[in-house]
Amino acid sequence: MLPDVEMRLDMLQQQIKWIEHELLYLRTQVTKTTPSTDPPRTFESLRGIWEGVVFNEEDCQASRWKLPEGL
């Protein structure tokens, strides 16, 4: 196998091991957590949260993702 391919394969295997480690950690954290006793929030609980907030075209333009120039 070419050295470049072997190096890339080793890097991918390391990433897979890291992801497996993260998954194991997340699974243990999920099993440790207790479910919330609070009732789930309803849509009505959001009433008035955006009261007085104005969105304009400038806000919409600023929120759009743009590719870096030169691509």
C-alpha positions as CSV (number, residue, x, y, z in Angstrom):
1,M,0.0,0.0,0.0
2,L,1.2,3.5,-0.6
3,P,2.6,5.4,2.4
4,D,0.0,8.2,1.9
5,V,-2.9,5.7,1.8
6,E,-1.5,4.0,4.9
7,M,-1.2,7.3,6.8
8,R,-4.7,8.3,5.8
9,L,-6.0,4.9,6.9
10,D,-4.3,5.2,10.3
11,M,-5.8,8.7,10.8
12,L,-9.3,7.3,10.0
13,Q,-8.8,4.5,12.4
14,Q,-7.7,6.9,15.2
15,Q,-10.8,9.0,14.5
16,I,-13.0,5.9,14.7
17,K,-11.5,5.0,18.0
18,W,-12.0,8.5,19.3
19,I,-15.7,8.5,18.2
20,E,-16.2,5.1,19.8
21,H,-14.8,6.4,23.0
22,E,-17.1,9.5,22.8
23,L,-20.1,7.2,22.2
24,L,-19.2,5.1,25.2
25,Y,-18.9,8.2,27.4
26,L,-22.2,9.6,26.1
27,R,-24.0,6.3,26.8
28,T,-22.7,6.2,30.3
29,Q,-23.8,9.8,30.9
30,V,-27.2,9.1,29.5
31,T,-27.7,6.1,31.8
32,K,-26.6,8.2,34.8
33,T,-29.1,11.0,34.2
34,T,-32.6,10.9,35.6
35,P,-35.6,11.9,33.6
36,S,-37.0,15.3,34.4
37,T,-40.0,15.5,36.6
38,D,-41.1,18.8,35.1
39,P,-43.8,18.6,32.5
40,P,-42.7,19.2,28.9
41,R,-43.0,22.8,27.8
42,T,-45.9,23.7,25.6
43,F,-46.1,25.9,22.6
44,E,-48.3,28.3,24.6
45,S,-45.5,28.8,27.1
46,L,-43.6,30.7,24.4
47,R,-46.3,33.3,24.0
48,G,-44.8,36.8,24.1
49,I,-41.2,35.6,24.1
50,W,-40.5,37.7,20.9
51,E,-42.8,40.6,21.8
52,G,-41.2,43.9,20.8
53,V,-38.5,42.3,18.6
54,V,-38.3,43.5,15.0
55,F,-36.6,41.5,12.3
56,N,-35.7,43.3,9.1
57,E,-34.1,42.4,5.8
58,E,-30.7,43.4,7.2
59,D,-31.0,40.7,9.9
60,C,-32.1,38.1,7.4
61,Q,-29.1,38.9,5.1
62,A,-26.7,38.8,8.1
63,S,-28.0,35.4,9.1
64,R,-27.4,33.7,5.8
65,W,-24.4,31.5,5.4
66,K,-22.0,32.6,2.7
67,L,-19.1,30.8,1.1
68,P,-15.7,32.4,1.5
69,E,-14.6,34.5,-1.4
70,G,-12.3,32.7,-3.8
71,L,-14.0,29.4,-3.8
